[in-house]
């Protein structure tokens, strides 16, 4: 697999959870995190505000997973 830019991957993950993983090639986990973050964000917005904390935790996990995935790809 071709090397991936760590900076691009992290910026994509900052923009939205899962985008950095999709860029790195981990489609399944990236799409799952992106959809989960979207659903929880909508629930936090319209139903139960404290779910925003869970969305934040997912975002932090997404950043970490993106970092480790790109680091593993680039060796």
N, C-alpha and C positions, 0 to 999 in steps of 0.2 A: 504494500500500500504506500502511496506517495506521502511525503512529509506534509504535515498540516501546520499552519501558522498558529502559534499559541495566542498571539495578540488578537487575531480575528476570531478565534474560537471563544476566548473569554469575553470579547465585546459582544458577540452574538448571545452568549449566555446572560450577560448583563441586561441586554435588551429584552429577552424573554427566556424563561426556563426551557431548556431542552434544545434550543437552536444551536448551541455550541456542540452538543452531542450529535446532532444531525449533520452538522458540518464535518465533524470528525469521522463520521461513517457509522455511528451507532444509531441507526434509524429507529429501531424498536424502542429503546430506552428514551431516546430524544422525543419521539412523538408521544410516548406515554407521559413523560414529564410535562410536555407542553400542554397536552389536553387536560391533565390533572390540575395544573396550575390555572388554566382558563376556567374550568368548572368551579374550583374552589374560590377563585377570585370573584366570579359572578355570585356565588353563594354568600361570600363575605360582604359583597357590595349590597345585595338586596335582602338577605335573610338574617345572617348571623355574623356581625362584624368581627368578633374574635377569631374567625377562621383566617383572617389576614395574617395572623401569626404563623399558621400552618403554611400559608403561601410563601411567607418569608423564609421559613425553614426549607421548603422545597427549592426555593431560589438559591439558597446557600449550598444545598446538596448538589444542585445542578452545576454550580460553579466548580465545586470540588471534583465532581465526576468528569466534567469537561477537562479540567486540568490533568487529572490522572489518565484519561483516555488519550489525550494528545501527547502527553509525555511518554506513554507506552508505544504509541505509533511512531514517534520520532526517535525512540530509543534513548 
